[in-house]
Amino acid sequence: MATEIRQPPVALPFYYGWVHVFIGALAMVGTLPGRTQGLGLITEPLLRDLQIDRVHFARINLWATLIGALFSIGVGRLIDRFGSRIVLTAVTVSLALVVFGMSATSSIAAIAILITLTRGFGQSALSVVSITMVGQWFVRRLNFAMAVYTIALSIGFMLAFPLIGAIVLQSGWRTAWWIIGLALLVGLAPLALLLVRRSPESCSIDPDGELARLSNELPTDYTLREAVSTPSFWVFGISSALYGLIASGIALFNESILAERQFDASTYYRSLVIVALTSLVGNFLGGWIASKWKMNRLLALAMVLLAGSLAALPHVSTQLHVAIYAAVMGLAGGFVIVIFFSFWSAAYGRKHLGKIQGTAQALTVIASALGPLILAETVSRTGSYATIFYLLTVVVTVLALLAWIVKLPGKKNESHN
């Protein structure tokens, strides 16, 4: 087992966990080449360059995402065993090498393998490390820390997407991917190696500086098996996964969905801005509400907002309707993101957080892969997106009710330890 440095690398006038928040947000932005939105930046030029059929590429992407989801489970075990510093460094270097390889290849078979690896190391593994490393350092201020983390990564993505998009337009997708690989290798990886630590205890620091005072309030450390045996794991896990399914499906086909309601592409682009801005508001507001309410009540509120936006979507007929729909969807998304990042550590403790967080992440990745396919099949069979939105409204409403009544895990009985 790796030996951790027993003190922070530098003396700082603030809690060292905030360094982890910053690096964790950078790491999540670094998942861009493994995400659907990131791959979308280069899809068209890549298809032209390699002469790949669109349907064939869609199938490659689906299987790459499903196989890549398995990395979420494996990396969680590595985090619990070796710590965030070693795993974050190794995953970042691996993703950088894969991105370099992808920028240089002209083989369709190689592209299929490399996209699978970007999904595995990026969307799955790097995401799990990013989230877990923050959860390992905060207890009392976990909700606030996750809100700050979410806002930081949201701003990072808002800066990264147009920057990479501009490079793709000016210099081509291969240059853009090479630059991303270089940023991961000489930017994020050294920061991870130099500044990230396993846990506050490994540096002789109390989490939030108040561990002794809070010892009777902290959740008992659950194993993965104990966590998945609680109803709350599945209510929160399925709710988060279903949001991922909905968000990925709508994100890929949003222009088509709005066109069905007789709106042009400019409306689609404006709706993206509204969703992004209100999602940030949801991050702020969700972090504040989570400090006042039980987490299951916030999840129930998020599901109610999500259900309302889904039910309204087939009926939008004016620009105002679209703006309201986008605002509610963004707000719900902001809540869900804060909940997903905060819940697992707060509910199940930090000792086995990597495995628990990895399993939850695998659920969301699989659901996100299926979302576009489900929407595409629905419109192909029925000629409209309305049917799937009505069905999802019912499912989300049921989850809202379950979230409201589910019992949150508490300290385990000593006999269970």
KOLDO-110597 format. One line per field, with one value per residue (C-alpha): residue number from 1; z, x, y. Coordinates in steps of 0.1 Angstrom, whole numbers, plus 5000, padded with zeros to 4 digits. Layout:
# residues N
seq: (NUM;...)
Z: (Z;...)
X: (X;...)
Y: (Y;...)
This chain:
# residues 417
seq: (1;2;3;4;5;6;7;8;9;10;11;12;13;14;15;16;17;18;19;20;21;22;23;24;25;26;27;28;29;30;31;32;33;34;35;36;37;38;39;40;41;42;43;44;45;46;47;48;49;50;51;52;53;54;55;56;57;58;59;60;61;62;63;64;65;66;67;68;69;70;71;72;73;74;75;76;77;78;79;80;81;82;83;84;85;86;87;88;89;90;91;92;93;94;95;96;97;98;99;100;101;102;103;104;105;106;107;108;109;110;111;112;113;114;115;116;117;118;119;120;121;122;123;124;125;126;127;128;129;130;131;132;133;134;135;136;137;138;139;140;141;142;143;144;145;146;147;148;149;150;151;152;153;154;155;156;157;158;159;160;161;162;163;164;165;166;167;168;169;170;171;172;173;174;175;176;177;178;179;180;181;182;183;184;185;186;187;188;189;190;191;192;193;194;195;196;197;198;199;200;201;202;203;204;205;206;207;208;209;210;211;212;213;214;215;216;217;218;219;220;221;222;223;224;225;226;227;228;229;230;231;232;233;234;235;236;237;238;239;240;241;242;243;244;245;246;247;248;249;250;251;252;253;254;255;256;257;258;259;260;261;262;263;264;265;266;267;268;269;270;271;272;273;274;275;276;277;278;279;280;281;282;283;284;285;286;287;288;289;290;291;292;293;294;295;296;297;298;299;300;301;302;303;304;305;306;307;308;309;310;311;312;313;314;315;316;317;318;319;320;321;322;323;324;325;326;327;328;329;330;331;332;333;334;335;336;337;338;339;340;341;342;343;344;345;346;347;348;349;350;351;352;353;354;355;356;357;358;359;360;361;362;363;364;365;366;367;368;369;370;371;372;373;374;375;376;377;378;379;380;381;382;383;384;385;386;387;388;389;390;391;392;393;394;395;396;397;398;399;400;401;402;403;404;405;406;407;408;409;410;411;412;413;414;415;416;417)
Z: (5000;4992;5019;5023;5034;5069;5065;5039;5014;5022;5052;5042;5062;5052;5055;5030;5018;4996;4976;4969;4958;4933;4919;4919;4898;4873;4872;4863;4835;4824;4817;4786;4759;4775;4777;4751;4749;4744;4718;4701;4695;4671;4658;4625;4615;4628;4607;4576;4583;4588;4565;4593;4588;4613;4625;4628;4649;4671;4678;4686;4710;4727;4734;4744;4770;4784;4786;4800;4828;4843;4850;4876;4898;4894;4901;4933;4948;4938;4955;4988;4987;4974;4979;4956;4949;4932;4914;4902;4888;4871;4856;4843;4827;4812;4798;4783;4765;4751;4739;4722;4706;4694;4678;4658;4645;4612;4619;4626;4648;4668;4671;4686;4712;4720;4724;4748;4768;4769;4782;4808;4820;4815;4819;4845;4863;4864;4874;4903;4916;4912;4933;4959;4967;4978;4998;5017;5030;5042;5068;5084;5054;5028;5012;5009;4996;4969;4959;4955;4936;4913;4905;4898;4874;4857;4851;4839;4813;4802;4794;4780;4755;4734;4736;4723;4698;4684;4682;4663;4638;4633;4635;4633;4658;4660;4671;4697;4711;4712;4732;4757;4761;4768;4793;4812;4811;4821;4839;4859;4865;4883;4904;4915;4923;4943;4961;4965;4997;5007;5036;5064;5088;5066;5072;5109;5103;5116;5088;5088;5119;5141;5141;5179;5184;5156;5164;5175;5145;5118;5097;5104;5076;5055;5032;4996;5004;5034;5014;4985;5010;5021;5001;5000;4979;4952;4954;4952;4927;4903;4906;4896;4869;4855;4854;4835;4810;4805;4803;4778;4756;4755;4751;4720;4704;4719;4686;4671;4701;4698;4660;4666;4684;4654;4669;4650;4659;4675;4701;4708;4714;4737;4757;4763;4778;4801;4812;4820;4840;4860;4867;4884;4904;4913;4925;4948;4960;4963;4985;5008;5010;5017;5048;5060;5048;5048;5016;5006;5007;4984;4960;4961;4952;4923;4910;4911;4891;4866;4863;4857;4829;4812;4813;4799;4771;4746;4750;4747;4720;4727;4734;4770;4774;4762;4786;4816;4806;4803;4836;4855;4838;4847;4883;4887;4872;4895;4925;4913;4907;4942;4957;4937;4947;4984;4994;4993;5017;5040;5042;5041;5055;5039;5045;5015;4996;4964;4959;4968;4946;4918;4918;4918;4889;4869;4872;4858;4830;4818;4820;4801;4773;4770;4770;4734;4721;4740;4727;4691;4692;4706;4678;4652;4663;4672;4651;4683;4715;4735;4745;4762;4780;4794;4805;4821;4839;4856;4866;4879;4899;4916;4924;4940;4963;4972;4979;5002;5023;5022;5054;5053;5067;5101;5125;5123;5153;5168;5160;5123;5124)
X: (5000;5012;5027;5011;5029;5018;5015;5002;5029;5026;5013;4982;4961;4929;4917;4936;4904;4898;4929;4912;4880;4900;4919;4888;4870;4899;4899;4862;4868;4896;4870;4858;4873;4855;4821;4793;4794;4832;4831;4803;4828;4848;4821;4815;4851;4861;4834;4845;4882;4878;4848;4828;4791;4770;4750;4782;4797;4766;4769;4806;4797;4770;4792;4821;4800;4786;4820;4836;4811;4829;4858;4837;4835;4872;4886;4865;4883;4917;4909;4899;4931;4958;4943;4933;4967;4981;4949;4942;4978;4976;4942;4951;4983;4964;4937;4963;4980;4947;4938;4973;4967;4933;4946;4971;4952;4934;4921;4884;4891;4916;4892;4866;4891;4903;4869;4861;4892;4883;4849;4865;4893;4875;4837;4839;4873;4883;4848;4848;4882;4872;4840;4855;4886;4863;4840;4871;4881;4848;4822;4804;4808;4804;4773;4789;4821;4803;4783;4816;4831;4800;4801;4839;4836;4805;4825;4854;4832;4817;4852;4865;4837;4840;4878;4881;4854;4873;4905;4886;4873;4907;4931;4912;4900;4934;4952;4924;4927;4965;4962;4938;4962;4991;4970;4962;4998;5017;4989;4966;4989;5017;4991;4977;5010;5023;4992;4966;4965;4946;4925;4927;4938;4967;4980;4971;4942;4907;4881;4869;4891;4862;4862;4863;4833;4813;4823;4788;4772;4792;4778;4793;4814;4793;4808;4796;4775;4759;4753;4735;4713;4697;4667;4682;4711;4687;4663;4692;4711;4682;4670;4705;4708;4674;4683;4714;4693;4670;4697;4718;4689;4676;4711;4717;4683;4672;4673;4651;4628;4622;4619;4590;4573;4581;4611;4642;4679;4683;4657;4677;4709;4692;4677;4712;4723;4693;4698;4735;4728;4699;4719;4745;4717;4706;4741;4741;4706;4709;4740;4722;4690;4710;4723;4688;4668;4673;4688;4659;4635;4658;4659;4621;4619;4644;4623;4591;4608;4621;4587;4571;4596;4591;4553;4554;4580;4555;4533;4557;4544;4560;4595;4584;4573;4607;4625;4605;4610;4647;4649;4631;4651;4684;4673;4664;4697;4716;4699;4706;4743;4748;4729;4748;4781;4772;4750;4772;4799;4773;4752;4777;4810;4844;4862;4847;4836;4855;4836;4802;4807;4820;4790;4766;4786;4784;4746;4745;4770;4749;4717;4733;4744;4708;4691;4697;4688;4655;4645;4656;4636;4605;4605;4612;4583;4557;4568;4570;4590;4558;4552;4586;4583;4549;4562;4593;4571;4553;4585;4601;4570;4571;4608;4598;4574;4599;4625;4602;4595;4628;4646;4682;4709;4722;4749;4750;4744;4777;4766;4768;4804)
Y: (5000;5035;5056;5090;5122;5129;5166;5191;5200;5237;5257;5276;5301;5282;5246;5224;5207;5238;5229;5196;5214;5234;5205;5183;5209;5210;5172;5172;5197;5174;5147;5168;5144;5115;5132;5133;5171;5170;5143;5164;5192;5170;5145;5161;5168;5133;5116;5135;5128;5091;5085;5069;5063;5082;5052;5031;5059;5061;5024;5028;5056;5035;5005;5027;5044;5012;4995;5027;5027;4996;5018;5036;5005;4995;5030;5033;5003;5017;5051;5033;5013;5036;5071;5100;5113;5082;5073;5108;5111;5077;5082;5117;5105;5075;5098;5122;5093;5080;5115;5118;5085;5095;5127;5107;5077;5072;5037;5032;5002;5022;5051;5027;5014;5049;5064;5035;5044;5081;5072;5048;5071;5103;5102;5073;5071;5107;5118;5094;5105;5141;5138;5114;5135;5163;5141;5126;5161;5176;5167;5196;5219;5191;5206;5241;5226;5206;5237;5256;5226;5224;5261;5260;5231;5246;5278;5256;5238;5271;5284;5251;5243;5275;5275;5240;5246;5276;5255;5228;5254;5271;5242;5210;5183;5166;5198;5204;5169;5171;5204;5187;5158;5182;5202;5169;5157;5189;5207;5185;5155;5175;5193;5159;5145;5175;5188;5160;5140;5109;5123;5149;5121;5112;5147;5147;5171;5169;5171;5207;5211;5199;5161;5157;5180;5163;5126;5117;5133;5117;5088;5054;5041;5018;4991;4990;4959;4977;5008;4991;4973;5006;5019;5054;5042;5031;5061;5085;5064;5058;5094;5107;5081;5090;5127;5117;5097;5126;5152;5133;5125;5160;5175;5154;5160;5194;5212;5185;5185;5222;5220;5196;5225;5248;5266;5274;5268;5302;5293;5261;5280;5305;5277;5263;5296;5296;5261;5268;5299;5285;5254;5276;5292;5256;5249;5279;5274;5236;5240;5264;5243;5212;5228;5235;5205;5168;5156;5135;5165;5184;5154;5153;5190;5184;5155;5176;5204;5179;5162;5196;5205;5172;5174;5209;5203;5187;5218;5248;5272;5306;5319;5325;5289;5277;5301;5289;5252;5257;5276;5249;5221;5240;5246;5209;5199;5222;5206;5170;5177;5191;5161;5136;5150;5154;5126;5095;5108;5125;5093;5065;5079;5083;5050;5031;5062;5053;5021;5036;5067;5045;5023;5053;5068;5036;5038;5074;5066;5036;5057;5085;5061;5048;5083;5093;5058;5057;5092;5082;5049;5067;5093;5067;5045;5072;5102;5124;5128;5134;5098;5093;5127;5117;5083;5099;5124;5095;5078;5110;5117;5083;5089;5123;5105;5078;5105;5123;5092;5072;5069;5083;5060;5069;5054;5017;4995;4983;4947;4956;4969)
